[in-house]
Amino acid sequence: MEPWIRWITVPVLVAAAPAYAAQYLTVEQAQQALFPSGTRFAPHPLELNAEQKQAIEQASGVRVRDSKPQVWRAFAGERAIGWFFVDQVIGKHEFITYALALDPDGAVRGIEVMDYRETYGYEIRNAEWRRQFAGKRNGDALKLGGDIQNVTGATLSCRNVTNGVKRLLAMHAALLKQ
């Protein structure tokens, strides 16, 4: 083998190596998974001003990065059955995109991991781990290692998704609760 071929082969193989990012669900698939009886999802545009961001941060203890959260109102026929959010938090190095569903009273129905881009820690997709959030409300402790158990090897992912849920619950209470 020619020496120049060796020098080219390694970078080509590295560039062709599979990425660790995985898209598990689209927005529509996550909506149906979290609201199986949902027939319509109406976008609910929000643009948070500085005062609202500060109130949410104060209530949740979590920084608000995005002033335009992705929110939908979920309906079964004409009856409102809850709220659907798509959010992103940082894992260790990359963003984790997840969906959160709340019932009309603001309790967590469930969460789904939509995109996971880290090389490890994907165990947060396990139904058992995600089920810990069911029924949680704004003001609940939502503390990793307390009422939300950690997944070994996914501490940052667990912590940041937990904090993201806490932030969205505070946002719902401040701006969407009827």
C-alpha positions as CSV (number, residue, x, y, z in Angstrom):
1,M,0.0,0.0,0.0
2,E,1.3,3.4,-0.9
3,P,2.2,5.6,2.1
4,W,-0.1,8.5,0.9
5,I,-3.1,6.0,0.9
6,R,-2.5,5.3,4.6
7,W,-2.6,9.0,5.4
8,I,-5.9,9.5,3.5
9,T,-7.5,6.3,4.7
10,V,-7.6,7.2,8.4
11,P,-9.3,10.6,8.0
12,V,-11.8,9.1,5.6
13,L,-12.7,6.3,8.0
14,V,-13.0,8.8,10.9
15,A,-15.2,11.1,8.8
16,A,-17.4,8.1,7.8
17,A,-17.8,6.8,11.3
18,P,-21.4,7.0,12.5
19,A,-22.5,9.9,14.6
20,Y,-23.9,9.3,18.0
21,A,-26.9,11.6,17.5
22,A,-30.2,9.9,17.2
23,Q,-33.7,11.3,16.5
24,Y,-36.2,9.1,18.2
25,L,-39.4,11.1,17.6
26,T,-40.7,13.9,15.5
27,V,-42.9,16.6,17.1
28,E,-46.0,14.9,15.7
29,Q,-44.9,11.5,17.0
30,A,-44.2,12.9,20.4
31,Q,-47.6,14.6,20.5
32,Q,-49.4,11.3,19.7
33,A,-47.3,9.4,22.2
34,L,-48.0,11.8,25.0
35,F,-51.6,12.6,24.0
36,P,-53.0,9.4,22.3
37,S,-56.5,10.8,22.3
38,G,-55.3,14.1,20.9
39,T,-57.0,15.1,17.6
40,R,-55.6,18.6,17.3
41,F,-52.5,20.5,18.5
42,A,-52.9,24.2,18.3
43,P,-49.6,26.2,18.4
44,H,-49.7,28.7,21.3
45,P,-47.0,31.3,20.5
46,L,-45.3,32.9,23.4
47,E,-42.6,35.5,23.5
48,L,-41.2,36.0,27.0
49,N,-40.2,39.5,28.1
50,A,-37.4,40.1,30.6
51,E,-39.9,40.4,33.5
52,Q,-41.5,37.0,32.6
53,K,-38.1,35.3,32.2
54,Q,-37.0,36.6,35.6
55,A,-40.2,35.4,37.2
56,I,-39.8,31.9,35.7
57,E,-36.2,31.8,36.7
58,Q,-37.0,32.9,40.3
59,A,-39.8,30.4,40.6
60,S,-37.9,27.4,39.2
61,G,-34.3,28.3,40.0
62,V,-33.4,27.5,36.4
63,R,-32.1,29.9,33.8
64,V,-34.5,30.7,30.8
65,R,-32.4,30.7,27.6
66,D,-35.2,30.8,25.0
67,S,-37.6,33.7,24.9
68,K,-39.8,31.9,22.3
69,P,-40.7,28.5,23.8
70,Q,-42.4,26.0,21.6
71,V,-45.9,25.4,23.1
72,W,-49.1,23.7,21.8
73,R,-52.5,23.3,23.3
74,A,-53.7,19.7,23.0
75,F,-57.3,19.0,22.1
76,A,-59.5,15.9,21.8
77,G,-62.3,17.2,19.6
78,E,-63.1,20.6,21.0
79,R,-62.1,19.7,24.6
80,A,-58.7,21.0,25.8
81,I,-56.8,18.1,27.3
82,G,-53.5,19.7,28.1
83,W,-50.3,21.5,27.0
84,F,-47.4,20.2,24.9
85,F,-43.9,21.7,25.0
86,V,-40.8,21.0,23.0
87,D,-37.6,22.1,24.8
88,Q,-33.9,21.7,24.7
89,V,-31.3,21.3,27.5
90,I,-27.6,20.7,27.3
91,G,-26.5,17.2,28.2
92,K,-22.7,17.0,28.8
93,H,-21.7,18.5,25.5
94,E,-24.7,18.5,23.2
95,F,-28.4,19.4,23.3
96,I,-31.1,17.0,24.3
97,T,-34.5,17.8,22.7
98,Y,-37.4,16.5,24.7
99,A,-41.2,16.9,24.9
100,L,-43.2,17.6,28.0
101,A,-47.0,17.0,28.3
102,L,-49.1,18.6,31.0
103,D,-52.7,17.9,31.9
104,P,-55.1,20.9,32.0
105,D,-54.3,21.4,35.7
106,G,-50.5,21.5,35.1
107,A,-49.5,18.1,36.3
108,V,-47.0,16.2,34.2
109,R,-48.6,13.5,32.0
110,G,-45.2,12.4,30.6
111,I,-42.0,13.3,28.9
112,E,-40.4,11.9,25.7
113,V,-36.8,12.2,24.6
114,M,-37.0,13.3,20.9
115,D,-33.3,13.8,20.0
116,Y,-30.3,12.6,22.0
117,R,-26.9,13.7,20.7
118,E,-24.5,12.5,23.4
119,T,-22.3,9.5,23.2
120,Y,-23.6,8.0,26.4
121,G,-26.4,8.6,28.9
122,Y,-29.1,7.7,26.5
123,E,-30.7,5.6,29.3
124,I,-32.7,8.7,30.1
125,R,-35.0,7.4,27.3
126,N,-36.0,4.5,29.5
127,A,-39.6,4.5,30.4
128,E,-38.9,3.8,34.0
129,W,-36.7,6.9,34.4
130,R,-39.2,9.2,32.5
131,R,-42.1,7.8,34.6
132,Q,-40.7,9.5,37.7
133,F,-42.0,12.8,36.4
134,A,-45.7,11.7,36.1
135,G,-47.9,13.8,38.4
136,K,-45.3,16.3,39.3
137,R,-46.5,19.9,39.5
138,N,-45.0,23.4,39.8
139,G,-43.6,23.8,43.3
140,D,-42.7,20.1,43.7
141,A,-39.1,19.5,44.7
142,L,-38.0,17.9,41.4
143,K,-34.6,17.2,42.9
144,L,-32.2,14.8,41.3
145,G,-31.2,12.3,43.8
146,G,-34.3,13.1,45.8
147,D,-37.7,12.5,44.2
148,I,-36.0,12.0,40.7
149,Q,-33.4,9.2,40.7
150,N,-30.2,9.6,38.7
151,V,-29.1,7.2,36.0
152,T,-25.4,6.2,36.4
153,G,-23.4,7.6,33.5
154,A,-26.1,10.2,32.7
155,T,-25.9,12.5,35.6
156,L,-25.7,15.8,33.6
157,S,-28.5,14.6,31.2
158,C,-30.7,13.6,34.1
159,R,-30.0,16.9,36.0
160,N,-30.6,19.1,33.0
161,V,-33.8,17.4,31.8
162,T,-35.1,17.6,35.4
163,N,-34.3,21.3,35.5
164,G,-35.9,21.8,32.1
165,V,-39.1,20.2,33.4
166,K,-39.0,22.3,36.5
167,R,-38.6,25.5,34.3
168,L,-41.5,24.5,32.0
169,L,-43.7,23.8,35.0
170,A,-42.9,27.3,36.3
171,M,-43.6,28.8,32.9
172,H,-47.0,27.0,32.7
173,A,-47.9,28.3,36.2
174,A,-46.9,31.8,35.4
175,L,-48.3,32.2,31.9
176,L,-50.7,29.4,30.9
177,K,-52.5,28.2,33.9
178,Q,-56.2,29.1,33.7
